[in-house]
Every structure is written in C-alpha cells, then in structure tokens.
Amino acid sequence: MAVAESGADAELKKLGLFQQLFRFVAIGGFCALIDAGTYSVLLGVLGWPTWLSKSISFILGTTASYLINRKFTFSGASSGNSTAKAGAFAIVYTTTFFVNMGSNELLCFLFDAREAWQFGLFWVIAQGLGTLINFVMLKWVVFRD
C-alpha cells in the first residue's frame, strides 16, 4: 500500500541543484558553529587535549549536518534503508575528514606556512574542498533520488 507523499516531501523533490547547494551551505555554516563552539569549550575552557576536542567537535558537527540535511536538503532521505544511509554517511564524513585535514597540512607544508593569513587561507581552501566533496557524495551516494 503506497502512502501519499506529504507536502514537505514533494517540496524537497522539487528542489533544484542550486537550491540544495544553498541549503547545504547554510546548514553547513550552522554546523560549523557547533563544531567550532564545541572545540573551543572542550579545548579552551575544559583544557582537554586537542585531538580529543577536535574529534568530539567534528562528530557533533557532522552528525548535526547529516540529520538536518537529511530533513531539509536531500529528497532521498525519506526512502530507502536508513542503516545503509547512516553507513554511507560515515564513509563520506570519514573520507571528508581526511581530505580536509590532509589538504590543509599539504598546503601548509608546500607553501611553508608561517603567517596567520596563510593558515587562515589554507583552512578556507581545505574547508571548501571538504564542503564540495560532502555535497557531491551526500547528493549522489547517501541521498540519491
């Protein structure tokens, strides 16, 4: 027995690529605040080690991103096996984590970064690369139509 599509589901299916990308970036900005805020509290206020603070903040930010994007950005979220989607999500974000960290480290090494503006620029480039990979993989792997 087929269930009638809700208005919200129908709206998501009508979203074009640029509308999805806009929502993805807006949600990503919000989730980056979750990541950065958590990192700051764990590292700066509680004095936890850098690796542990970053690991926890990344997990919280990316989990929020998955849940919010599933609902508001990608139409494929309501269909299919949610366990498979969660597994694919884990693969996407693990890949993105290493690409993001690796490209940042590579740029810092190749350009012998010493100035604050260099570290900032390379962080932005790595973050942009990670965002692009996330969007493409979430759209066409995790939440395929």
N, C-alpha and C positions, 0 to 999 in steps of 0.2 A: 504494500500500500504506500503510495507516494504521499509525502507530506507537502502541503502548499508552501511555497517559498515566502518567507517574511519580506516585508518592505525593505528592511535593512540589508538582508542578503541580496535582494535584487539590486539595490543601490551599489553594493560592493562589486557585483559582477559587471556593472556598467562603468566602473572606474577605468579611465584610460591610463596608459603608462605614466604620463606626466602627473596625473592626479595621485597615482600610487606613489610615485617618487617623492612628490611634495609631502604627502602624509608620512612616508618613511623617514624623510629627513627631519620633519618636525618632531616626530616621535623619538627619533634618534637623539635630537638635541635635548629633549626632556630626560631621556635615559642616560645621556652623558652627564647630566647634572646629578642623577642618582649615583652614578659611578664616581664622579669627582667628589661629591659630598661625602659618600661613604669612605672613600680613600682618605680624605682629609681628616675625618673624625678618627678613623682607626689608626692612622699614622701619626697625625699631629696631636690629637687630644689624648688618645689612649696609649700612644707610644708603641704600637705593635710593629713588628718587622715589615719592611717594605714589601717583600714578596707575599706575605700573608694578607696585608692590607689590600694590595692590588688584586690578588686572587679573589678575595671576597667581594670587593667592589665590582670587579668585572662580572662575576657570576650574578650579582644582584642587578646590575645594569642590563646585562644581556637577557636575563630571564624576564625582566620588565618589558624589554623590547620585543621579545617573542610573543608574550601574552597580549600586549597592546596592538602590535602589528597584525597578529592573527585575527583580532576582532575588527580593527578599523582600516586595514590597508589591503589585505590579500583575500580575495573571494574564495579561494580554495580551502580556507580554514574550517569551514563547516562540514566538509565532506572528507571521506577517507579515514584511514586508520590514524588516530591521534598518537598512538605509541610510535608508529613509523615516523610521523611528522616530528615528534619530540626527538627521536634518534637522529633524523636528518638535521634538525636544528642544532643538536650537539656537535655533529660533524662540521656544519657550516661555521659555527662560532669557534670551534677549536682551530679550524683552518684560518679563520679570520684573525684570531688572536696571534697565531704565529706569523702570519703575513704582516700584520700591523707592527708587531714588536720587531720582527726581522728587518722590514724595510726601514724602520726608524733607526735601528742600530747600524744597518748598512750605510744609510745616508750620512749618519754622524761619523762613521769610520772613513768613508770615501772622501768626504769634504773636511775631515779633521775638525769637526765642530768644537768651537771653544767659546763662541759668543752666545749670549742668551737668545738673540734673534735667530741664530742658526738652529738651536734646539727647538724653538717655537715653530719655525718654518718646517722642519723635518717632521715634527709631531703632526702638524696640519696635513702634510702630504701623506703620511702614513695613515692618518685617520680617514682622509678622503679615499685612499685606496681600499681601506677596510670597509668603508660605507658602500662603495661601489660593489665590492665582492659580496657583501651581505645582501644588498638589494637584488642583484642578479641571481644569487643562489637561493634566496628565500622565494623570489618570484617564480623561478623556473624549476626548482628542485623541491623545496619544502611545501610551498602553497601553490603548486601547479593547478591551473584551471582544468 
